[in-house]
């Protein structure tokens, strides 16, 4: 899974030389954009035909009807349309305007959430969305992708991620989006219908910020590459200083991420203790690796210097990890003074010395009269 996600990220970012052949992106950055001419298939008319065919087949997939073409042919059509849109962002804004007029983004999201859509089609749609997010050069294009609630619907929905390739592209899409948004554009991904509360750690439903909800969801994933990508996206969003975005992200971190990290750290310590008692070297190494990973993320959260998150980390780590550890030390039921008082007189020792009366020197003679 880690190798798969690494290849996906390399493919989406255009690192064709590093990506495996089957993941190499269809989009190549031109060496000389000024001298590049549009290929014959890159015309508004050809894009309109592609979008019409794609819309027809995606509608059939959403409703559970048979496709007019094979899934590989639909994948190729989506790939060509994506390539044309990226070319249009560099040369002709009419291409993306046509994409908006045909409401193709809504069809993409609906197909991703439809249980009957072929898996290869979902994977291509996720790859295309990631590419469009990264290559939307015009402000109007990027604002369109984020407005209308389509991206929020995808992030708040339940796409089928049981396939490792789909999961890899979904996490890559989350990372691409999180690294691209800023204080102004991130506001478009906040659901203002869900009001946040007040207090040191504001109350907020995770549905109020679906992008950050997905970052939190995958920040503790078992796969290393998925976890690393999600954490990079999470920290990037937390660094946005816009008040509304910061409030929602901080609230979700306090309520849904920090408690999980504290419990996982306690479990790692318990596993390490059990491994020491059982002389399990491999188990001890695994537990210490988990501990190091969790402490690294907690340190990253503290480094942000966000007061609500710092207070939550302190509170949960103290309550879930340190205090139970101290209680588990099993102190004696009686203090030393009480134990001495309970001893029989002949066995009792003086409070201030370590020797009994037989070891003491004889008292000095009384002074002469």
C-alpha positions in Angstrom: 0.0 0.0 0.0 2.8 2.4 0.8 4.5 1.8 -2.5 1.1 2.2 -4.3 0.4 5.6 -2.7 4.0 6.7 -3.3 3.5 5.9 -7.0 0.1 7.7 -7.0 1.6 10.9 -5.5 4.5 10.8 -8.0 2.1 10.4 -10.9 -0.2 13.2 -9.8 2.6 15.6 -9.1 4.0 14.9 -12.6 7.1 13.0 -11.6 6.8 10.7 -14.6 10.4 9.5 -14.3 9.7 8.2 -10.7 6.3 6.8 -11.2 5.7 3.2 -12.5 4.7 3.0 -16.1 1.0 2.2 -15.4 0.8 5.3 -13.1 2.6 7.8 -15.2 0.5 10.8 -15.7 -1.0 11.5 -19.1 -0.2 15.2 -18.6 3.3 16.3 -19.4 4.5 19.8 -18.5 5.5 21.5 -21.8 9.1 22.6 -22.0 8.1 25.6 -24.1 4.6 26.7 -23.5 4.8 29.7 -25.8 5.7 27.5 -28.8 3.3 24.7 -28.0 0.3 24.4 -30.3 -3.0 22.7 -29.4 -3.3 19.2 -30.7 -6.1 18.6 -33.1 -8.3 16.9 -30.4 -8.0 19.9 -28.1 -10.8 22.0 -29.4 -13.9 23.2 -27.6 -16.0 21.1 -30.0 -14.0 17.9 -29.2 -14.2 18.6 -25.5 -17.9 19.2 -25.7 -18.3 15.8 -27.4 -16.2 14.1 -24.7 -18.1 15.7 -21.9 -21.4 14.6 -23.5 -20.3 11.0 -23.8 -18.8 11.0 -20.3 -22.0 12.5 -18.8 -24.2 9.9 -20.6 -22.1 7.0 -19.3 -21.7 8.3 -15.8 -25.5 8.8 -15.6 -26.0 5.2 -16.6 -23.4 4.0 -14.0 -25.1 6.1 -11.3 -28.5 4.7 -12.1 -27.2 1.1 -12.4 -27.8 0.8 -16.1 -25.3 -0.7 -18.5 -22.7 1.6 -20.0 -22.8 2.3 -23.7 -19.1 1.8 -23.9 -16.7 -0.4 -21.9 -15.2 0.9 -18.6 -11.7 1.2 -20.1 -13.1 3.3 -22.9 -14.9 5.6 -20.4 -11.6 5.8 -18.4 -9.8 6.9 -21.6 -12.5 9.6 -22.3 -12.2 11.0 -18.8 -8.4 11.0 -19.2 -8.6 12.9 -22.5 -11.0 15.4 -21.1 -8.7 16.1 -18.1 -5.8 16.5 -20.4 -7.7 19.0 -22.5 -8.8 21.0 -19.4 -5.2 21.3 -18.1 -4.1 22.4 -21.6 -6.9 24.9 -21.6 -5.8 26.4 -18.3 -2.5 27.3 -19.9 -3.9 28.5 -23.2 -7.7 28.9 -23.5 -10.1 29.6 -20.6 -13.0 28.6 -22.8 -12.2 24.9 -22.1 -12.8 25.2 -18.3 -15.9 27.4 -18.9 -17.3 24.6 -21.0 -16.6 22.2 -18.1 -18.5 24.4 -15.8 -21.5 24.9 -18.2 -21.9 21.1 -18.6 -21.8 20.7 -14.8 -19.3 17.9 -15.3 -18.0 18.2 -11.7 -21.3 17.3 -10.3 -21.4 14.2 -12.5 -17.9 13.2 -11.4 -18.8 13.4 -7.7 -22.1 11.6 -8.1 -20.4 8.8 -9.9 -17.7 8.5 -7.2 -20.5 8.2 -4.6 -22.6 5.7 -6.6 -22.1 2.1 -5.5 -22.6 0.8 -9.1 -19.8 2.8 -10.8 -17.0 0.5 -12.0 -13.9 0.6 -9.9 -11.5 1.6 -12.7 -13.8 4.6 -13.4 -13.8 5.8 -9.8 -10.0 5.6 -9.7 -9.7 7.7 -12.9 -12.2 10.2 -11.6 -10.2 10.6 -8.4 -7.0 11.0 -10.3 -8.6 13.6 -12.6 -9.9 15.6 -9.6 -6.4 15.7 -8.1 -4.9 16.8 -11.4 -7.5 19.5 -11.8 -7.0 20.9 -8.3 -3.3 21.1 -8.9 -3.5 22.6 -12.4 -6.3 25.1 -12.0 -4.3 28.2 -12.6 -7.0 30.7 -13.0 -8.7 31.9 -9.8 -12.1 31.5 -11.3 -11.4 27.9 -12.2 -10.2 27.0 -8.7 -13.1 28.8 -7.1 -15.5 26.9 -9.2 -14.0 23.6 -8.1 -14.6 24.5 -4.5 -17.9 26.2 -4.8 -21.3 24.6 -5.2 -20.7 22.1 -2.5 -19.6 19.3 -4.8 -16.2 18.7 -3.2 -17.8 18.9 0.2 -20.4 16.3 -0.9 -17.6 14.0 -1.9 -15.6 14.5 1.3 -18.6 14.1 3.5 -20.0 11.2 1.6 -19.0 7.5 1.7 -17.0 6.7 -1.5 -16.0 3.1 -1.8 -12.4 2.9 -0.7 -12.0 -0.8 -0.1 -9.7 -1.0 -3.1 -6.1 0.1 -2.2 -5.7 2.0 -5.5 -8.9 4.0 -4.9 -7.8 4.7 -1.3 -4.4 5.9 -2.5 -5.9 8.3 -5.0 -8.5 9.5 -2.5 -5.8 10.4 0.0 -3.7 12.0 -2.7 -6.7 14.1 -3.6 -7.1 15.2 0.0 -3.4 16.1 0.3 -3.5 18.0 -3.0 -6.5 20.0 -1.9 -5.2 20.8 1.6 -1.9 22.0 0.2 -3.6 24.2 -2.3 -6.2 26.1 -0.3 -5.5 29.2 1.7 -7.4 31.4 4.1 -9.8 32.6 1.4 -10.4 29.4 -0.5 -10.6 27.1 2.5 -13.7 29.0 3.7 -15.5 27.6 0.7 -15.0 24.1 2.2 -16.6 25.1 5.6 -20.2 24.3 6.2 -21.5 27.4 7.9 -24.9 25.8 8.7 -23.2 24.0 11.6 -22.3 26.7 14.2 -19.4 26.2 16.5 -19.7 26.6 20.2 -17.5 28.6 22.6 -15.0 27.9 25.3 -11.4 26.8 25.4 -12.0 24.0 22.9 -14.9 25.1 20.7 -17.6 22.5 20.1 -18.0 21.7 16.4 -19.4 18.8 14.5 -16.8 17.2 12.2 -19.2 17.5 9.3 -18.8 21.3 9.4 -15.3 20.9 7.8 -15.3 17.7 5.7 -11.8 18.2 4.3 -10.3 18.3 7.8 -12.6 15.5 8.9 -10.9 13.3 6.3 -7.5 14.4 7.4 -8.3 13.4 10.9 -9.8 10.1 9.8 -6.6 9.0 8.0 -4.1 10.5 10.3 -4.0 7.3 12.4 -4.3 4.9 9.4 -2.4 1.6 9.7 -0.6 2.2 6.3 2.4 4.5 6.7 2.1 6.4 3.4 -1.6 7.0 3.9 -1.0 8.2 7.4 1.9 10.5 6.4 0.0 12.1 3.5 -3.0 12.7 5.8 -0.9 14.3 8.5 0.8 16.6 6.0 -2.6 17.7 4.9 -3.8 18.1 8.5 -0.9 20.3 9.6 -1.2 22.4 6.4 -4.8 23.2 7.1 -4.1 23.9 10.8 -1.5 26.5 9.7 -4.2 28.6 8.0 -4.8 31.6 10.2 -8.2 32.5 8.9 -10.5 32.7 12.0 -13.4 30.5 10.8 -11.1 27.8 9.3 -8.8 27.8 12.4 -11.8 27.5 14.8 -13.3 24.5 13.0 -9.9 22.7 12.5 -8.9 23.3 16.1 -12.2 22.1 17.4 -12.0 18.9 15.4 -8.4 18.3 16.5 -9.3 18.7 20.2 -12.4 16.5 20.1 -11.6 13.8 17.5 -7.8 13.5 17.1 -6.0 14.3 20.4 -8.1 11.8 22.5 -7.4 9.1 20.0 -3.6 9.9 20.0 -3.6 9.9 23.9 -5.3 6.5 24.1 -3.0 5.0 21.4 0.0 6.3 23.3 -1.3 4.6 26.5 -1.8 1.4 24.6 1.7 1.6 23.2 3.1 2.0 26.7 1.0 -1.0 27.9 2.3 -3.1 25.0 5.9 -2.1 25.8 5.4 -3.0 29.4 4.0 -6.4 28.5 6.8 -7.0 26.1 9.4 -6.2 28.8 7.8 -8.6 31.2 7.5 -11.3 28.6 11.0 -10.6 27.2 9.5 -10.1 23.8 12.2 -8.1 21.9 10.2 -7.8 18.7 7.0 -6.7 20.5 9.0 -4.1 22.4 10.5 -2.7 19.2 7.0 -2.5 17.6 5.6 -0.7 20.7 8.5 1.7 20.8 8.0 2.5 17.0 4.3 3.2 17.7 5.3 5.4 20.6 7.8 7.4 18.5 5.3 7.9 15.8 2.6 9.2 18.1 5.0 11.4 20.0 6.1 12.9 16.7 2.6 13.9 15.8 1.8 15.3 19.2 5.0 17.3 19.0 4.0 18.7 15.6 0.6 19.7 17.1 2.4 21.5 20.0 4.8 23.2 17.6 1.8 25.0 15.9 1.4 27.0 19.1 -2.4 27.0 19.0 -3.5 27.4 22.6 -6.7 25.2 22.3 -4.7 22.3 20.8 -1.8 22.7 23.3 -4.3 22.6 26.2 -6.1 19.6 24.8 -2.8 17.7 24.3 -1.7 18.5 27.9 -5.0 17.5 29.4 -5.5 14.2 27.5 -2.0 13.0 27.8 -2.0 13.7 31.5 -5.4 12.1 32.1 -5.1 9.2 29.7 -1.4 8.4 29.9 0.6 9.8 32.9 -1.9 9.6 35.7 -3.0 6.0 35.1 0.7 5.1 34.8 1.4 6.7 38.2 -1.6 5.0 39.8 -0.4 1.7 38.4 2.8 1.8 40.4 0.8 0.2 43.4 2.1 2.2 46.3 2.2 0.5 49.8 -1.1 0.6 51.7 0.7 1.8 54.8 3.2 4.6 55.2 6.5 3.8 57.1 5.4 5.7 60.2 2.2 3.7 60.4 4.0 0.5 59.9 6.3 1.2 62.8 3.5 2.0 65.1 1.9 -1.4 64.4 5.0 -3.3 65.3 5.3 -4.9 68.8 7.2 -2.9 71.3 10.3 -5.1 71.3 10.5 -5.0 67.4 9.8 -1.3 67.1 12.7 0.9 65.9 13.3 4.5 66.8 12.1 6.9 64.1 15.4 8.7 63.7 18.0 6.0 63.7 19.0 2.8 62.0 20.5 1.1 65.1 18.7 -0.4 68.1 19.4 0.5 71.8 22.0 -2.3 72.2 24.2 -0.6 69.6 24.1 2.8 71.3 27.0 3.9 73.5 26.5 4.0 77.3 25.2 7.3 78.6 27.8 9.6 80.1 28.4 9.6 83.9 26.5 12.2 85.8 28.5 15.4 86.6 30.2 15.5 90.1 28.2 17.3 92.8 
